[in-house]
């Protein structure tokens, strides 16, 4: 009978340790999930900032091409002509 009590006590001890480990793992999992959420938000912010800087770069490049050499002026004129054609197309669609 004493052996049976020892076995039950041993099992209770092991179960208690397993439950404790489970709780620690659950806490670690929650922390990691929060970290993932924070990193995703940071990534979205960074992507937005990158997009904004790309737009600024394109605008600056266009402005520099209008003031620069003949090659850049040609590029700027082509871009302006493309924009005018797009506007004309939009106006034609609105007129329909």
C-alpha positions in Angstrom: 0.0 0.0 0.0 2.9 2.3 0.8 4.2 1.8 -2.7 0.9 2.8 -4.2 0.9 6.1 -2.2 4.5 6.8 -3.3 3.5 6.2 -7.0 0.4 8.5 -6.6 2.6 11.2 -4.9 5.2 10.9 -7.7 2.5 11.2 -10.4 1.0 14.2 -8.6 4.4 15.9 -8.4 5.1 15.2 -12.1 1.6 16.5 -13.1 2.2 19.6 -11.0 5.5 20.2 -12.8 3.9 19.7 -16.2 1.1 22.1 -15.4 3.7 24.7 -14.3 5.7 24.2 -17.5 2.5 24.6 -19.5 1.7 27.9 -17.8 5.2 29.2 -18.5 4.9 28.2 -22.1 1.5 29.9 -22.4 2.9 33.1 -20.9 5.9 32.9 -23.3 3.5 32.3 -26.2 1.4 35.4 -25.3 4.5 37.5 -25.1 5.6 36.3 -28.5 2.2 37.0 -30.0 2.3 40.5 -28.6 5.8 41.0 -30.0 4.6 39.8 -33.5 1.7 42.2 -33.4 4.0 45.1 -32.5 6.5 44.1 -35.2 3.7 43.9 -37.8 2.6 47.4 -36.8 6.1 48.7 -37.1 6.5 47.0 -40.5 3.3 48.7 -41.7 4.6 52.1 -40.5 7.9 51.5 -42.2 6.2 50.5 -45.4 4.1 53.6 -45.4 7.2 55.7 -44.7 9.1 54.0 -47.5 6.2 54.6 -50.0 6.1 58.3 -48.9 9.8 58.7 -49.5 9.6 57.0 -52.9 6.9 59.5 -53.9 9.0 62.3 -52.8 12.0 60.9 -54.7 10.0 60.6 -57.9 8.8 64.2 -57.5 12.3 65.4 -56.8 13.6 63.5 -59.8 10.9 65.0 -62.0 11.7 68.5 -60.7 15.4 68.0 -61.3 14.8 66.6 -64.8 12.9 69.8 -65.7 15.9 71.9 -64.6 18.6 69.6 -65.9 20.2 68.6 -69.2 18.4 68.2 -72.6 18.1 64.4 -72.0 16.2 65.0 -68.7 14.1 67.8 -70.3 13.1 65.3 -73.0 12.2 62.8 -70.3 10.1 65.4 -68.5 8.3 66.5 -71.7 7.5 62.9 -72.4 6.1 62.5 -68.9 4.1 65.7 -69.2 2.7 64.6 -72.6 1.7 61.2 -71.1 -0.1 63.0 -68.2 -1.9 65.3 -70.7 -3.0 62.3 -72.7 -4.3 60.6 -69.6 -6.2 63.8 -68.7 -7.6 64.0 -72.2 -8.7 60.4 -71.9 -10.4 61.1 -68.6 -12.2 64.2 -69.9 -13.4 62.2 -72.9 -14.8 59.5 -70.6 -16.5 62.1 -68.5 -18.0 63.7 -71.6 -19.7 60.4 -72.6 
